[in-house]
Amino acid sequence: MGAGWPPSPMREDTEELIGRSPAIRSLDEEISYAARSDAKVLITGESGSGKEVIARLIHRRGQLARNQLMTINCAGLPDSLLESELFGHVRGSFTGAYRDKSGLLELGHLGTVFMDEVGEMSLRMQALLLRFLETGEIQRVGSDRAQNRVDVRVIAATNRNLTERIAAREFREDLYYRLNVIHLTVPALRDRREDISDLLDHFLRFYAERHRLPKPQVAPDALAQLVAYRWPGNVRELKNFVERLVLRSRTGLITVADLPSEIVPPPQTFTPVALMRNQVVDSMFDRMVRGHESFWTVVYEPFMLRDMTREDLRAIVSRGLEQTRGSYRILVELFGMSPGDYKRFLNFLRKHDCQVPFQRFRTLPGRGDRPGPEDESAGQEAPS
């Protein structure tokens, strides 16, 4: 069984996911669970992580697979057009409405409608959607009565934190509970790095076949760089990147020299400003490691006051991981914090996009004995 996925297009010969991480294997089971009923599903996850593919898999594995799947991106349409696309309109209801038109919810009768980026809906559209979910009635734009009642499964997706939007009065709480019958969370690619090599191989093969070109191979050092990269655009970014690699490949072997600067940063140039920043990082590191001052005083406070950059923070964390051989648990103590600060520290790094992959530090020579099982599990928790 695979795990992971290309956002689009899907393999023609399989409905399985690509990859091997525990997170994806668990998600695959959740998809099968969701497919056993026609209950509403809410899929959350970062942009580019593959939410539409998850919706398609739920539909294909379920009892409604023989009927059509209708999709709509709620973020890309103004209110008036979104209402017409969902509910349809009657002739003469607005300029250009020359005939009656059925909406996606009506066309999706006895099938599935996937509503992407539902978190971007206005409060007015949220009220209209809530009414439909409660009654199943379709009232087209320009009509003064409901036309008919439909039976359609609704799968919604968003990259927004809907509970935060509810607190900010930007999303209806009653609509949230209507949509959130089954909730699936799609992990970001950086949180399942063990899937990157499988996805990379799949995309290389896919685009080589599509463009009728030989499938390139990836050198081990280039693969290590690709696995260490954060992939802020998730699987969508990886997919587009691999297509460029296939089209630009000349020798059939992808090396580090073929990777762009955002994946392999150029060597650091030590300008006076850079030297000054390095001295600041050195001073902070020494205050914690040798002076036994707390991370929360030495680093946290200046960072929150914007007296230091994300790059400075990542540099300090990287230096610490070199000494702890990739163990975030030991790093907490090295930086003058109590063991109880472990989760708070990791949450702080994640929130500000400053976590550093631990894998590269596990094979550094001359750093003492190999970390034990507790260090391994702590390190694995760090980037998640």
N, C-alpha and C positions, 0 to 999 in steps of 0.2 A: 504494500500500500504506500502511496506517495503522500506528501504533505507540502504545503507551500502552494503557490499558484502564480500563473501570469494573470494580471488583471484582465487582459483581452489581447489576442483571442485565446480561447481555450484549446486544448488538444482535442482533435476530432475523435480520437480513439479511446478516451477515458474520461470519467467524471470524477476521478480521484484527485487529491491534492498532491503536491510535489514537495518532498522534504522528509526529515526524520526527527525533528525536534519534538520533545514532549508536548510543548504548547500546541503544535499543529496536529499531533495525533489526538490530543484532547478536543481540539476544535472539530476535527473530522467526526468524532463521536457525537458532539453536540449538533452537528449538521444532520446526522442520521436521526437523532432524537427529534429535532425540529421538523424533519420531513414526514414523521409518522402521523402528524395531525395537520389541520389547516388553520391552526391558531396564528395570531399575528406575531411577527418577529421583529425585534429591534436589533440592528447590527451596528455596533460602534467600533471605531478605530480611526487611526490617522489617515489623512488623505494619501491615496496611492497604495494602501495596504491590502486591497483586494475585496472590499465589501460587496461590490456588485457580483463578483465571482461566487462568493458565499451564497448570495441570494439565488443565483442560477443553480447552484448545486442543491440547495434546499428544494427548489422547484422540480428539478430533474429527478430527484430521488423520491418525491412524494406522489400522492395519489392524483395530483393535478397535472402530472408531467405530460399527459397527452394533449392538454389544452395549452393555450398560448401564455407566454410571459410578456407583459407589457412593462416598459421601463420609462421613467421620467426623472430628469434632474431638476429638483425644485429650486436650486440656487441660480439656475441660468435663465429664469423667466420672470418677467414682472407679474404682479398680482393678476391683472386682467387676463393676460395670456395663460397663466398657470391655471386659473379657474376654468377657462374655456377648454384647455387641454385635458383637465381632469374630469370635468362634468359635462363638457359639450356646450353647444349654444343653439339657439333657434334663429331662424332667418330674420334679418333686420335688427338683431339685438345690438349691433355696433357696425361701424363702417367696415365694409368688406365681408360682412356675414351674409352672403348671397343665398345660402341654403342652410337647412338644419344640419348639425354635425354632432355625432356621438363622441363622448369623451373616452379617455383611456379606461376609466372605471367601468363604464358601460361595455366597452369592447372587451374588457377582461373578464366578463361574466363567466363563472365556473372555472376561471383560471387564476393567475397570480398577477398582481401589480406591484412592481418594485419602485418605491419612491426614495430616490437618493437625495442626500443632503436635506432631509426633512427639517433639520434644525434651523435652516435659513428661511423657513416660511414666516410670513407676517402673521401677526395675531389674528387678523381677519381671516386669512386662509386657514389658520389652525382651527378657528371656530367652524368653518365650513367642513373641514375634514372630520372634525369630531362629530358633527351632526350626521355625516354619512356613516361613520363607523358605528354610531349608535342605532341608526334606523335602516341603513342599506339603501336609502332612497336617493335617486338621482334627480336633481333639479337643474336643468340646463340654464346657462346664462341667458337672460332675457325672458325667461318663462316665469309665470306667477304660481306655478304648481309643480309638484313632483311628477316626472314622466313615468318612471317605473322603479322597481326595486331590483337590485342585483345581488348576486352572491359571489364575492371575489375575495381571495386571500390577499392581505396587504402585508408586504415586507418593507420596512422602512430602515434607512441607514443615515448616519450622521457622523461627522468628525468632531462635532461639538460636545461639550460636557453639558448635557441637558439639565442636570440637577442645578448646575451653576446658573444656567439661563432661566430656570424656574425661579431661583432666588432673586434674580435681577428682573423678574416680571417680564421676561422676553419669550418665555415658552409656557404654554398652559400645562398645569400640573395634571388636570383631568385627561388631556390628550396623551401626556406621557404615560399614564397608567393604562390607557387604552392600547397604546402601541407596544408597551413593554410586557407582553405576556410571556414571550420567550426572548431572552436577551443573550446575544452572542457578541463577544469581544474579540476583535481580530488583532493579534499582537503585531507590533512594529517589527520591521525586518531586523533592526539592531538588537532586538530582544530574543532573536532566534538565529544567531549567526551560523549555527551548524547547518542551517538550510541553504546558505548562500551558494555553496559549491554545487548542490543539486539543482538549484534554480539556474545557476550560471550554465551548467551543462545542458539543461533543457532548452534555455533560450538560444544557446549557440547552435544546437541541433535544429531548432525550429527555424531560426532566421537563415541558417545555411541552406536548408531545404527551400524556404520561401524564395530566396534570391538566387538559388541554383549555384551556390558557391561551396567550396570545400569547408568542412567544419574545422575552425582553428582549435589548436590546443593552447592551454594556459600554463605558463611556466610556474613552478612552485612558489617563487618569490612574488610573482605578480598575484597569484591566488591569495597569498598571505595578506597582501595589501588590500585586496578586494574584501576579504573577510573582516579586516580591521576597520574598514571605512564605515561611517555611521549611516549612510544611505538615508538622508533626511526625506527624500521622496519615496522611500520604501520600494516595494516591488516594481511599481511603475517606473521609477528612476532606473532600477537595475535592468529592466526590460528594454528601455530605450537606449541605455548605455551599451548593452550587448549588441543591439542591432547596428550601432555605429561601429563597434569593434569588428563585426563580421564584414561590413562593407569596406572598412579601411584596411583589413588584414592583407598583407602582401606575402609574408613568409610562411604563414600557417601556424606561427607560434606567437602568442601574445606574451610580451615581456613587460617588465616594469617601465621600460622606455615608451611603451605604447599607451600607458595610462595617463590621464589628464592630471593637471596640477592639483585639482580639488581632492583627488584620491591620493596622490603622492606629492605632498607639498615640496616646493623647491628648497634647496639648502638655505638655512637662515643667514641673512646678512647682518652683521653686527654693527649697525649704525650707532651713533652716540645714544639715541633714544632707546634702541634695543638693548645696549649695554646697561643703561640705567634701569630698564625693566628687569633685566636678569639679576641685577644687584638687589632689587626689591624682592624678587622671588627668593634669592639666596638668603636674604636677611630673615624673611618670614619663615622659611623652612628651618633655619638654624634656631630661631626663637622657640619653635615647637619641639624640634627633635633634641636639641641640646639644652635649651632653656626650660623645657617642659611647660611652656605656656600652652593654653588651650586654643584649638582651631577656631572656636567660636569668638575668641577675642582677637587673635592675630589675623585671621583671614576673613571670617564671616562678616565682621563689622565693616572693614574697608570695602569688601565686595558689595555689600548692600548700599553703601554710600557712594558706590561707583568710583572709588579711588583705585580700583584694580579691574582688569578685564577678564573675560572668560578664558582667554589664552593664558593669562597669568595663573588663574586657578587650575586649569588643566595641567600646566607645567608643574605646579606644586604637587598635585595628585600623582602625576606620572613619576616624579622623583621619589615620592613615598612608596609607590608600588614597586619601583626598582628595588628598594630596600626590603620590602615585605614579600618579594617574589610573587606579586599579584594578589596578595591576600588583603581584602578590604577590612576584614575583622582586625587584623594586626595593625593595619593602617590607622584605625580609630584610636588605638592605644598609643601608637607612635606620634600622633598629632595631639596628644594631651587630652583626649576625651575619655569618658568612662565607657565601658562596654555597652551600657544602656543607650548610648547615643548612636549606636550602629545604624538603626533604621532611619533616625532623623537625619544623619549624615548622608545616607544614600538618597533619601527623598529630596534633600537640598540639592545634591548634584544633578539628579534627574530633572528637577523642576527648572533648573537654569541651564540645562543642556551641557553639563560639564563633566558627566561621567566618562571615564577612560576605560576602554576595553582591557581586561586583565590578562588575556591569553598571551600576549606578546612578552609579558614579564615572567612567565612560568618557565622559560627555557634559558634565562640569562645565566651565564656561567659565573662561578666565583661568588655566589650569594648564599653559601651555606647549604644545609641539607634541604632536600626536596620537601615542600610543604605536605603536611599530613592531611587526612580526610576532612578534618574540620576546616582547614584552610581552603581546600578545594571547594567544599560546599559554600563557604562564605564568598569565595571569588565568583562562583557561578551565580550567586544571588546579586552581585554587584551591578551588572549591567541590565538586569531584568526590570 
